[in-house]
């Protein structure tokens, strides 16, 4: 079988180790929110979060992405303190139970990121690309942890009203390039790029970005693809997020063909099977 090779990308230092991308890495989603679009309310206790972490790791996740604030379109604003109250207890419990696990915090707030790093998180995954908290880039630079720079406009409440682009791929690349420059000026060494599928984009724009995502490799950094069970799948098919696993696998196949190095998914076992078939 032909093996598809990821585009050349530098390794990153995470958790005191070198992470390379000869084979794509799987990031498992662990939402500890009551209102996430797919699994909201499933993991809101420490015990449930630990069970979920264990199942994701056993299935083959190399990174756990812990989110305590739903960034689905139209999601309501919650306070920084509420976000920390949701996130920190499961982070501490997971670090204790699975000390070798690589953890990511899914937040756009610098204070939440700092508290999570102090609690043992290794990566900051910022859906706003630094636009919603002016302290985020400085915080990541201070802690020298890998940072996932994602493209978005507005806030989760307003983003779907901000979908005017000259050229979706060029505009996303420009945004990411500007963020890279700012982060480099502050001394941030390890950056991962996320084109932001589903964030401030129409369904058609999401698919154009998907088909052309390989154009972002010229930026020279690892690319994360996060399309798992999103509305770009289930709205196009006229189904629901709960019925979007097959579509997710199909689109993750396209991401792998285009050299994406990290798949962010709800369904780790299925994503691992896909990666194993390719590599």
DORO-602041 format. One record per residue (C-alpha): x negated, y negated, z; residue in three letters. Coordinates in Angstrom, 3 decimals. Layout:
! DORO-602041
(vexvex (X; Y; Z); 'ALA'),
...
This chain:
! DORO-602041
(vexvex (0.000; 0.000; 0.000); 'UNK'),
(vexvex (-1.219; -3.484; -0.817); 'UNK'),
(vexvex (-2.211; -5.422; 2.273); 'UNK'),
(vexvex (-1.399; -9.096; 2.397); 'UNK'),
(vexvex (-4.161; -11.156; 3.947); 'UNK'),
(vexvex (-3.494; -14.246; 6.007); 'UNK'),
(vexvex (-5.056; -17.427; 4.712); 'UNK'),
(vexvex (-8.384; -18.292; 6.261); 'UNK'),
(vexvex (-7.829; -20.070; 9.563); 'UNK'),
(vexvex (-10.061; -20.772; 12.526); 'UNK'),
(vexvex (-9.698; -18.744; 15.676); 'UNK'),
(vexvex (-8.464; -20.394; 18.860); 'UNK'),
(vexvex (-9.632; -20.133; 22.444); 'UNK'),
(vexvex (-6.777; -19.175; 24.728); 'UNK'),
(vexvex (-6.867; -17.889; 28.275); 'UNK'),
(vexvex (-10.646; -17.643; 28.208); 'UNK'),
(vexvex (-10.575; -15.368; 25.165); 'UNK'),
(vexvex (-10.921; -15.764; 21.424); 'UNK'),
(vexvex (-7.723; -15.162; 19.453); 'UNK'),
(vexvex (-8.256; -14.405; 15.782); 'UNK'),
(vexvex (-5.794; -13.932; 12.943); 'UNK'),
(vexvex (-7.039; -11.082; 10.775); 'UNK'),
(vexvex (-3.623; -9.667; 11.622); 'UNK'),
(vexvex (-0.630; -11.905; 12.412); 'UNK'),
(vexvex (0.174; -12.456; 16.062); 'UNK'),
(vexvex (3.659; -11.973; 17.489); 'UNK'),
(vexvex (5.061; -14.534; 19.939); 'UNK'),
(vexvex (8.041; -13.256; 21.898); 'UNK'),
(vexvex (10.738; -15.735; 22.899); 'UNK'),
(vexvex (11.712; -15.792; 26.573); 'UNK'),
(vexvex (14.449; -18.351; 27.168); 'UNK'),
(vexvex (15.303; -19.028; 30.802); 'UNK'),
(vexvex (18.074; -21.437; 29.816); 'UNK'),
(vexvex (21.822; -21.045; 30.274); 'UNK'),
(vexvex (22.614; -22.434; 26.807); 'UNK'),
(vexvex (20.100; -21.314; 24.167); 'UNK'),
(vexvex (21.809; -20.517; 20.866); 'UNK'),
(vexvex (21.114; -16.759; 20.896); 'UNK'),
(vexvex (20.287; -15.515; 24.388); 'UNK'),
(vexvex (21.321; -18.365; 26.665); 'UNK'),
(vexvex (22.090; -17.136; 30.176); 'UNK'),
(vexvex (20.455; -13.723; 29.744); 'UNK'),
(vexvex (17.260; -14.500; 31.695); 'UNK'),
(vexvex (18.169; -17.188; 34.204); 'UNK'),
(vexvex (17.005; -15.283; 37.299); 'UNK'),
(vexvex (13.402; -14.403; 38.065); 'UNK'),
(vexvex (14.294; -10.714; 38.072); 'UNK'),
(vexvex (15.906; -10.883; 34.629); 'UNK'),
(vexvex (13.007; -12.963; 33.270); 'UNK'),
(vexvex (10.529; -10.367; 34.540); 'UNK'),
(vexvex (12.509; -7.569; 32.900); 'UNK'),
(vexvex (12.575; -9.473; 29.629); 'UNK'),
(vexvex (8.846; -10.258; 29.828); 'UNK'),
(vexvex (8.079; -6.602; 30.422); 'UNK'),
(vexvex (10.205; -5.483; 27.466); 'UNK'),
(vexvex (8.656; -8.068; 25.113); 'UNK'),
(vexvex (5.113; -7.130; 26.104); 'UNK'),
(vexvex (5.847; -3.418; 25.843); 'UNK'),
(vexvex (7.296; -3.972; 22.360); 'UNK'),
(vexvex (4.078; -5.639; 21.226); 'UNK'),
(vexvex (4.258; -9.368; 21.920); 'UNK'),
(vexvex (0.799; -10.944; 22.234); 'UNK'),
(vexvex (2.197; -14.269; 23.480); 'UNK'),
(vexvex (5.275; -14.999; 25.608); 'UNK'),
(vexvex (6.892; -18.368; 24.861); 'UNK'),
(vexvex (8.878; -19.486; 27.897); 'UNK'),
(vexvex (11.537; -22.131; 27.346); 'UNK'),
(vexvex (13.644; -23.836; 30.000); 'UNK'),
(vexvex (15.269; -26.487; 27.811); 'UNK'),
(vexvex (17.453; -25.567; 24.864); 'UNK'),
(vexvex (16.349; -27.357; 21.689); 'UNK'),
(vexvex (19.272; -26.096; 19.604); 'UNK'),
(vexvex (20.995; -28.796; 17.518); 'UNK'),
(vexvex (23.199; -30.914; 19.762); 'UNK'),
(vexvex (21.688; -29.587; 22.971); 'UNK'),
(vexvex (22.368; -31.878; 25.967); 'UNK'),
(vexvex (19.569; -33.665; 27.762); 'UNK'),
(vexvex (18.488; -32.271; 31.130); 'UNK'),
(vexvex (16.110; -33.837; 33.636); 'UNK'),
(vexvex (12.427; -33.058; 33.826); 'UNK'),
(vexvex (12.931; -31.721; 37.344); 'UNK'),
(vexvex (15.688; -29.348; 36.240); 'UNK'),
(vexvex (13.469; -28.066; 33.455); 'UNK'),
(vexvex (10.649; -27.405; 35.929); 'UNK'),
(vexvex (13.020; -25.770; 38.412); 'UNK'),
(vexvex (14.086; -23.354; 35.686); 'UNK'),
(vexvex (10.619; -22.669; 34.263); 'UNK'),
(vexvex (8.146; -22.494; 37.121); 'UNK'),
(vexvex (9.515; -19.589; 39.225); 'UNK'),
(vexvex (9.565; -17.142; 36.280); 'UNK'),
(vexvex (6.165; -18.366; 35.070); 'UNK'),
(vexvex (4.618; -17.688; 38.475); 'UNK'),
(vexvex (6.313; -14.298; 38.706); 'UNK'),
(vexvex (5.209; -13.266; 35.214); 'UNK'),
(vexvex (1.624; -14.400; 35.858); 'UNK'),
(vexvex (1.597; -12.277; 39.011); 'UNK'),
(vexvex (3.170; -9.213; 37.401); 'UNK'),
(vexvex (1.312; -9.427; 34.068); 'UNK'),
(vexvex (-1.977; -11.253; 34.714); 'UNK'),
(vexvex (-3.377; -10.447; 31.257); 'UNK'),
(vexvex (-0.386; -11.838; 29.363); 'UNK'),
(vexvex (-0.837; -14.999; 27.273); 'UNK'),
(vexvex (1.903; -17.470; 28.207); 'UNK'),
(vexvex (3.209; -20.498; 26.350); 'UNK'),
(vexvex (5.521; -23.232; 27.679); 'UNK'),
(vexvex (8.117; -24.498; 25.218); 'UNK'),
(vexvex (8.532; -28.142; 26.269); 'UNK'),
(vexvex (8.232; -31.670; 24.903); 'UNK'),
(vexvex (7.557; -33.200; 28.334); 'UNK'),
(vexvex (4.019; -33.845; 29.534); 'UNK'),
(vexvex (4.835; -33.465; 33.233); 'UNK'),
(vexvex (6.526; -30.111; 32.628); 'UNK'),
(vexvex (3.556; -29.003; 30.536); 'UNK'),
(vexvex (1.102; -30.001; 33.268); 'UNK'),
(vexvex (3.018; -28.168; 35.993); 'UNK'),
(vexvex (3.329; -25.087; 33.799); 'UNK'),
(vexvex (-0.406; -25.075; 33.034); 'UNK'),
(vexvex (-1.144; -25.370; 36.743); 'UNK'),
(vexvex (1.160; -22.388; 37.273); 'UNK'),
(vexvex (-0.840; -20.299; 34.783); 'UNK'),
(vexvex (0.440; -21.078; 31.288); 'UNK'),
(vexvex (-2.171; -21.035; 28.498); 'UNK'),
(vexvex (-0.475; -22.787; 25.537); 'UNK'),
(vexvex (1.813; -25.819; 25.126); 'UNK'),
(vexvex (4.502; -25.475; 22.443); 'UNK'),
(vexvex (5.947; -28.939; 21.802); 'UNK'),
(vexvex (8.971; -29.034; 19.488); 'UNK'),
(vexvex (8.670; -32.810; 19.169); 'UNK'),
(vexvex (5.069; -32.885; 17.962); 'UNK'),
(vexvex (4.258; -35.494; 20.595); 'UNK'),
(vexvex (7.020; -37.914; 19.579); 'UNK'),
(vexvex (9.227; -37.638; 22.681); 'UNK'),
(vexvex (6.577; -38.110; 25.373); 'UNK'),
(vexvex (3.659; -40.430; 24.716); 'UNK'),
(vexvex (1.650; -38.703; 27.457); 'UNK'),
(vexvex (1.798; -35.242; 25.892); 'UNK'),
(vexvex (-1.330; -35.473; 23.716); 'UNK'),
(vexvex (-3.394; -36.905; 26.582); 'UNK'),
(vexvex (-2.154; -34.142; 28.890); 'UNK'),
(vexvex (-3.124; -31.403; 26.446); 'UNK'),
(vexvex (-6.522; -33.065; 26.002); 'UNK'),
(vexvex (-7.027; -33.214; 29.764); 'UNK'),
(vexvex (-6.289; -29.526; 30.240); 'UNK'),
(vexvex (-7.935; -28.398; 26.974); 'UNK'),
(vexvex (-5.298; -25.799; 26.190); 'UNK'),
(vexvex (-4.091; -24.826; 22.719); 'UNK'),
(vexvex (-1.269; -27.030; 21.453); 'UNK'),
(vexvex (1.467; -26.112; 18.989); 'UNK'),
(vexvex (2.209; -29.216; 16.936); 'UNK'),
(vexvex (5.701; -28.975; 15.452); 'UNK'),
(vexvex (7.477; -31.234; 12.991); 'UNK'),
(vexvex (10.740; -32.756; 14.192); 'UNK'),
(vexvex (12.566; -36.069; 13.972); 'UNK'),
(vexvex (14.728; -37.587; 16.685); 'UNK'),
(vexvex (15.850; -35.458; 19.623); 'UNK'),
(vexvex (17.740; -32.160; 19.786); 'UNK'),
(vexvex (20.894; -34.272; 20.121); 'UNK'),
(vexvex (20.226; -36.456; 17.064); 'UNK'),
(vexvex (17.840; -34.567; 14.768); 'UNK'),
(vexvex (20.416; -33.220; 12.317); 'UNK'),
(vexvex (21.253; -36.779; 11.314); 'UNK'),
(vexvex (17.655; -37.449; 10.247); 'UNK'),
(vexvex (17.185; -35.280; 7.171); 'UNK'),
(vexvex (16.205; -37.790; 4.477); 'UNK'),
(vexvex (12.850; -36.871; 2.884); 'UNK'),
(vexvex (10.969; -37.901; -0.223); 'UNK'),
(vexvex (9.505; -34.395; -0.492); 'UNK'),
(vexvex (10.079; -32.066; 2.449); 'UNK'),
(vexvex (6.704; -30.309; 2.331); 'UNK'),
(vexvex (4.673; -33.457; 1.696); 'UNK'),
(vexvex (6.486; -35.345; 4.449); 'UNK'),
(vexvex (6.031; -32.500; 6.944); 'UNK'),
(vexvex (2.346; -32.221; 5.999); 'UNK'),
(vexvex (1.861; -35.972; 6.473); 'UNK'),
(vexvex (3.451; -35.831; 9.923); 'UNK'),
(vexvex (1.291; -32.861; 10.929); 'UNK'),
(vexvex (-1.862; -34.465; 9.527); 'UNK'),
(vexvex (-1.266; -37.616; 11.539); 'UNK'),
(vexvex (-0.746; -35.552; 14.683); 'UNK'),
(vexvex (-3.923; -33.563; 14.052); 'UNK'),
(vexvex (-5.926; -36.780; 13.705); 'UNK'),
(vexvex (-4.595; -38.161; 16.987); 'UNK'),
(vexvex (-5.261; -34.907; 18.819); 'UNK'),
(vexvex (-8.798; -34.640; 17.426); 'UNK'),
(vexvex (-9.527; -38.220; 18.513); 'UNK'),
(vexvex (-8.590; -37.169; 22.045); 'UNK'),
(vexvex (-10.811; -34.093; 21.885); 'UNK'),
(vexvex (-8.174; -31.376; 21.504); 'UNK'),
(vexvex (-9.927; -28.407; 19.930); 'UNK'),
(vexvex (-7.250; -25.747; 19.450); 'UNK'),
(vexvex (-4.198; -26.706; 17.389); 'UNK'),
(vexvex (-1.490; -24.532; 15.839); 'UNK'),
(vexvex (0.941; -25.956; 13.274); 'UNK'),
(vexvex (4.688; -25.330; 13.175); 'UNK'),
(vexvex (6.652; -26.776; 10.233); 'UNK'),
(vexvex (9.773; -26.867; 12.386); 'UNK'),
(vexvex (12.341; -24.744; 10.600); 'UNK'),
(vexvex (15.803; -25.862; 11.677); 'UNK'),
(vexvex (14.687; -29.150; 13.185); 'UNK'),
(vexvex (15.877; -32.284; 11.337); 'UNK'),
(vexvex (16.309; -30.283; 8.141); 'UNK'),
(vexvex (19.236; -29.150; 6.038); 'UNK'),
(vexvex (19.620; -25.498; 5.107); 'UNK'),
(vexvex (18.314; -26.194; 1.595); 'UNK'),
(vexvex (15.335; -28.106; 2.995); 'UNK'),
(vexvex (14.551; -25.203; 5.326); 'UNK'),
(vexvex (14.397; -22.809; 2.392); 'UNK'),
(vexvex (12.252; -25.103; 0.270); 'UNK'),
(vexvex (9.877; -25.431; 3.210); 'UNK'),
(vexvex (9.872; -21.656; 3.644); 'UNK'),
(vexvex (9.073; -20.967; -0.008); 'UNK'),
(vexvex (6.277; -23.582; -0.004); 'UNK'),
(vexvex (4.906; -23.120; 3.517); 'UNK'),
(vexvex (1.614; -21.817; 2.098); 'UNK'),
(vexvex (0.897; -25.383; 0.920); 'UNK'),
(vexvex (0.265; -26.286; 4.573); 'UNK'),
(vexvex (-2.806; -24.050; 4.704); 'UNK'),
(vexvex (-4.892; -26.882; 3.286); 'UNK'),
(vexvex (-4.746; -28.443; 6.755); 'UNK'),
(vexvex (-7.031; -25.597; 7.873); 'UNK'),
(vexvex (-5.190; -24.535; 11.017); 'UNK'),
(vexvex (-3.129; -21.503; 12.052); 'UNK'),
(vexvex (0.554; -21.767; 11.128); 'UNK'),
(vexvex (3.429; -20.534; 13.282); 'UNK'),
(vexvex (6.709; -19.542; 11.673); 'UNK'),
(vexvex (9.820; -19.709; 13.829); 'UNK'),
(vexvex (12.950; -18.710; 11.916); 'UNK'),
(vexvex (14.269; -16.013; 14.253); 'UNK'),
(vexvex (18.087; -15.780; 14.129); 'UNK'),
(vexvex (18.404; -19.470; 13.212); 'UNK'),
(vexvex (21.370; -21.087; 11.501); 'UNK'),
(vexvex (19.442; -21.276; 8.222); 'UNK'),
(vexvex (20.055; -17.513; 8.151); 'UNK'),
(vexvex (23.468; -16.943; 9.645); 'UNK'),
(vexvex (25.195; -19.997; 8.164); 'UNK'),
(vexvex (23.960; -19.045; 4.710); 'UNK'),
(vexvex (25.292; -15.523; 5.223); 'UNK'),
(vexvex (28.508; -16.617; 6.928); 'UNK'),
(vexvex (27.747; -14.579; 10.050); 'UNK'),
(vexvex (26.423; -15.314; 13.557); 'UNK'),
(vexvex (23.087; -15.444; 15.353); 'UNK'),
(vexvex (23.886; -12.031; 16.837); 'UNK'),
(vexvex (24.147; -10.600; 13.293); 'UNK'),
(vexvex (21.013; -12.295; 11.930); 'UNK'),
(vexvex (18.319; -9.704; 12.643); 'UNK'),
(vexvex (18.228; -8.328; 9.102); 'UNK'),
(vexvex (17.982; -11.826; 7.657); 'UNK'),
(vexvex (15.276; -12.695; 10.150); 'UNK'),
(vexvex (13.203; -9.707; 9.031); 'UNK'),
(vexvex (13.664; -10.662; 5.381); 'UNK'),
(vexvex (12.478; -14.221; 5.951); 'UNK'),
(vexvex (9.622; -13.132; 8.209); 'UNK'),
(vexvex (8.479; -11.007; 5.256); 'UNK'),
(vexvex (8.299; -14.161; 3.135); 'UNK'),
(vexvex (6.348; -15.912; 5.894); 'UNK'),
(vexvex (3.810; -13.088; 6.013); 'UNK'),
(vexvex (3.452; -13.123; 2.233); 'UNK'),
(vexvex (2.630; -16.816; 2.495); 'UNK'),
(vexvex (-0.090; -16.243; 5.075); 'UNK'),
(vexvex (1.623; -17.424; 8.264); 'UNK'),
(vexvex (-0.462; -16.266; 11.208); 'UNK'),
(vexvex (2.057; -16.319; 14.090); 'UNK'),
(vexvex (5.655; -15.079; 14.059); 'UNK'),
(vexvex (7.833; -16.463; 16.857); 'UNK'),
(vexvex (10.688; -14.003; 17.340); 'UNK'),
(vexvex (13.437; -12.763; 19.617); 'UNK'),
(vexvex (13.079; -9.190; 18.335); 'UNK'),
(vexvex (9.480; -8.183; 18.919); 'UNK'),
(vexvex (9.673; -4.475; 18.080); 'UNK'),
(vexvex (11.105; -5.198; 14.631); 'UNK'),
(vexvex (8.524; -7.919; 13.954); 'UNK'),
(vexvex (5.711; -5.601; 15.020); 'UNK'),
(vexvex (6.949; -2.935; 12.626); 'UNK'),
(vexvex (6.940; -5.510; 9.838); 'UNK'),
(vexvex (3.390; -6.645; 10.614); 'UNK'),
(vexvex (2.217; -3.033; 10.881); 'UNK'),
(vexvex (3.644; -2.274; 7.435); 'UNK'),
(vexvex (1.755; -5.216; 5.954); 'UNK'),
(vexvex (-1.571; -4.768; 7.741); 'UNK'),
